[in-house]
Amino acid sequence: MTTPKGKLYLVPAPLDFGCEVQAPLQDALPLGTLQLAAGITHWICENAKSARAYLKRIDAIAPLAAPLQAQDIQELPREVHKKGDHAGQFDARPLLAAALEGHDIGLLSEAGMPAVADPGSSVARAAHDLGLTVVPLTGPVSLLLALAASGLNGQNFAFVGYLPQDAGERQVRIRELEALALKSGQTQLFIETPYRNASLLQALLQTLQHNTRLAVARGLTLATAQVRSETVKSWRAAKPQATTDERLPAVFAIGR
């Protein structure tokens, strides 16, 4: 008798990773998602320590099917974190061996939906190649929350990841994205590591045209969440340096 294959569940995580104050888990994720996650005992994640911390938070709401010490947790290789896994160069099939033996597997990122602005697409791709069912669960996705709150074009948009760190290259990239946004109406979304938020914001204000609309969404789903969407001219007049919180994860968007 053939053993039925397990499924791959894409389990969203709260958006408070790295923040000093955490939001109540049940406020950020549906109970159904938490209950299903509590029943999974095999995991693929970016970092085992933070995965266990998340599972401990789930356990306080929906008891885990196995103790933390008994959970089977595999980490994605370090090179996947550094270079990403969206180009199809990493073979994740060995990580899914337990699913071929009938175990459901949960895929986790540090925050939000796995494989969206985070590693994990290689795992979903490998699951399809192995004939596994891939099930995305409901939870917060910072990019869509920021887009919805920005007032920018939600019918035509693109996520472009991180901008270059080199100041000259970053300026060129900002101008490229602005030209595309103004010509086509396509909203351009991008992110940065929290401690570089202020420098990216300043680069945007120094480079963008005064009538371009800039939106910044910080700390989404937290009590301290902020979403501001104004023309660059208005941003400059308000001296945003005083209100930029570099500790909060942020999503940036530009458009008409």
Solvent accessible surface area in square Angstrom, and as a share of the most:
residue,aa,sasa,rsa
1,M,237,1.06
2,T,123,0.72
3,T,76,0.44
4,P,99,0.62
5,K,106,0.45
6,G,4,0.04
7,K,84,0.35
8,L,0,0.00
9,Y,22,0.08
10,L,18,0.09
11,V,0,0.00
12,P,0,0.00
13,A,3,0.02
14,P,8,0.05
15,L,14,0.07
16,D,3,0.02
17,F,99,0.41
18,G,71,0.68
19,C,18,0.11
20,E,143,0.64
21,V,116,0.67
22,Q,103,0.46
23,A,12,0.10
24,P,73,0.46
25,L,8,0.04
26,Q,109,0.48
27,D,110,0.57
28,A,18,0.14
29,L,5,0.02
30,P,56,0.35
31,L,97,0.48
32,G,47,0.45
33,T,7,0.04
34,L,0,0.00
35,Q,100,0.44
36,L,65,0.33
37,A,0,0.00
38,A,4,0.03
39,G,49,0.47
40,I,5,0.03
41,T,37,0.22
42,H,31,0.14
43,W,1,0.00
44,I,0,0.00
45,C,3,0.02
46,E,21,0.09
47,N,60,0.31
48,A,14,0.11
49,K,165,0.70
50,S,27,0.17
51,A,4,0.03
52,R,105,0.38
53,A,56,0.43
54,Y,16,0.06
55,L,1,0.00
56,K,138,0.58
57,R,49,0.18
58,I,0,0.00
59,D,62,0.32
60,A,93,0.72
61,I,58,0.29
62,A,8,0.06
63,P,110,0.69
64,L,25,0.13
65,A,70,0.54
66,A,18,0.14
67,P,89,0.56
68,L,46,0.23
69,Q,167,0.74
70,A,65,0.50
71,Q,13,0.06
72,D,63,0.33
73,I,29,0.15
74,Q,59,0.26
75,E,88,0.39
76,L,5,0.03
77,P,39,0.25
78,R,178,0.65
79,E,96,0.43
80,V,3,0.02
81,H,73,0.33
82,K,146,0.62
83,K,174,0.74
84,G,31,0.29
85,D,3,0.02
86,H,105,0.47
87,A,86,0.66
88,G,44,0.43
89,Q,170,0.75
90,F,52,0.22
91,D,72,0.38
92,A,1,0.01
93,R,117,0.43
94,P,97,0.61
95,L,26,0.13
96,L,0,0.00
97,A,50,0.39
98,A,17,0.13
99,A,0,0.00
100,L,77,0.38
101,E,116,0.52
102,G,33,0.32
103,H,79,0.35
104,D,57,0.29
105,I,1,0.00
106,G,0,0.00
107,L,0,0.00
108,L,5,0.02
109,S,7,0.05
110,E,43,0.19
111,A,30,0.23
112,G,4,0.04
113,M,26,0.12
114,P,1,0.00
115,A,25,0.19
116,V,64,0.37
117,A,37,0.29
118,D,34,0.17
119,P,14,0.09
120,G,0,0.00
121,S,24,0.16
122,S,1,0.01
123,V,0,0.00
124,A,17,0.13
125,R,85,0.31
126,A,6,0.05
127,A,0,0.00
128,H,118,0.52
129,D,104,0.54
130,L,40,0.20
131,G,55,0.53
132,L,8,0.04
133,T,73,0.42
134,V,32,0.18
135,V,39,0.22
136,P,90,0.56
137,L,20,0.10
138,T,94,0.55
139,G,21,0.20
140,P,10,0.06
141,V,29,0.17
142,S,31,0.20
143,L,11,0.06
144,L,97,0.48
145,L,73,0.36
146,A,4,0.03
147,L,11,0.06
148,A,90,0.70
149,A,56,0.44
150,S,5,0.03
151,G,71,0.69
152,L,13,0.07
153,N,58,0.30
154,G,41,0.40
155,Q,174,0.77
156,N,58,0.30
157,F,81,0.34
158,A,28,0.22
159,F,72,0.30
160,V,40,0.23
161,G,16,0.15
162,Y,128,0.48
163,L,6,0.03
164,P,45,0.28
165,Q,116,0.52
166,D,82,0.42
167,A,70,0.54
168,G,43,0.41
169,E,103,0.46
170,R,35,0.13
171,Q,70,0.31
172,V,85,0.49
173,R,78,0.28
174,I,1,0.00
175,R,127,0.46
176,E,91,0.41
177,L,4,0.02
178,E,6,0.03
179,A,63,0.49
180,L,81,0.40
181,A,0,0.00
182,L,56,0.28
183,K,173,0.73
184,S,52,0.34
185,G,7,0.06
186,Q,38,0.17
187,T,1,0.00
188,Q,1,0.00
189,L,2,0.01
190,F,0,0.00
191,I,24,0.12
192,E,14,0.06
193,T,39,0.23
194,P,48,0.30
195,Y,145,0.55
196,R,63,0.23
197,N,1,0.01
198,A,28,0.22
199,S,54,0.35
200,L,1,0.01
201,L,1,0.01
202,Q,47,0.21
203,A,13,0.10
204,L,0,0.00
205,L,11,0.05
206,Q,140,0.62
207,T,17,0.10
208,L,4,0.02
209,Q,104,0.46
210,H,92,0.41
211,N,105,0.54
212,T,1,0.01
213,R,78,0.28
214,L,0,0.00
215,A,4,0.03
216,V,1,0.01
217,A,3,0.02
218,R,8,0.03
219,G,2,0.02
220,L,20,0.10
221,T,57,0.33
222,L,18,0.09
223,A,115,0.89
224,T,85,0.49
225,A,44,0.34
226,Q,77,0.34
227,V,63,0.36
228,R,52,0.19
229,S,28,0.18
230,E,58,0.26
231,T,41,0.24
232,V,0,0.00
233,K,128,0.54
234,S,43,0.28
235,W,0,0.00
236,R,101,0.37
237,A,85,0.66
238,A,55,0.43
239,K,149,0.63
240,P,3,0.02
241,Q,113,0.50
242,A,97,0.75
243,T,76,0.44
244,T,25,0.14
245,D,33,0.17
246,E,71,0.32
247,R,151,0.55
248,L,17,0.08
249,P,48,0.30
250,A,6,0.05
251,V,6,0.04
252,F,2,0.01
253,A,3,0.02
254,I,1,0.00
255,G,2,0.02
256,R,156,0.57
